[in-house]
Amino acid sequence: MFNFTGPTNTLNIGARNSEATKQVLKELGIPILAEDVGGSYGRTIEISSENGRLMVKTIGYGVKYI
């Protein structure tokens, strides 16, 4: 959500969280079928327990299902 410049990766929290999550999923043998990461905008997600669909809502970018 924030754009920081410079040589350090310390403040790049979103990218670090994404990579850490991908690593844990890989270790657990859980495949990633789709993703919506990066950019400079926040997301709200809702998962349907009935069908497993994930809804991603963003301000200015609408709603999509993955």
URNOR-V866815 format. One record per residue. N is the residue number from 1. PSI is psi as a letter, one per 30 degrees, with the letter a starting at -180 (999 if undefined). NEAR is the number of other C-alpha atoms within 10 Angstrom. Layout:
N_PSI_NEAR / N_PSI_NEAR
This chain:
1_f_12 / 2_k_12 / 3_j_8 / 4_k_11 / 5_l_9 / 6_l_7 / 7_f_6 / 8_k_8 / 9_g_11 / 10_e_9 / 11_f_13 / 12_i_14 / 13_e_12 / 14_e_15 / 15_e_14 / 16_e_13 / 17_e_11 / 18_e_13 / 19_e_12 / 20_e_12 / 21_e_12 / 22_e_15 / 23_e_13 / 24_e_11 / 25_e_13 / 26_e_12 / 27_e_10 / 28_f_9 / 29_g_9 / 30_j_11 / 31_k_10 / 32_j_9 / 33_f_6 / 34_l_9 / 35_l_8 / 36_j_9 / 37_l_12 / 38_a_11 / 39_a_11 / 40_h_10 / 41_l_12 / 42_l_13 / 43_l_15 / 44_k_10 / 45_k_12 / 46_k_12 / 47_k_13 / 48_k_9 / 49_f_8 / 50_e_6 / 51_f_7 / 52_g_10 / 53_k_12 / 54_k_15 / 55_k_15 / 56_j_18 / 57_k_16 / 58_k_13 / 59_k_10 / 60_f_7 / 61_g_10 / 62_a_8 / 63_k_13 / 64_l_12 / 65_k_12 / 66_999_12
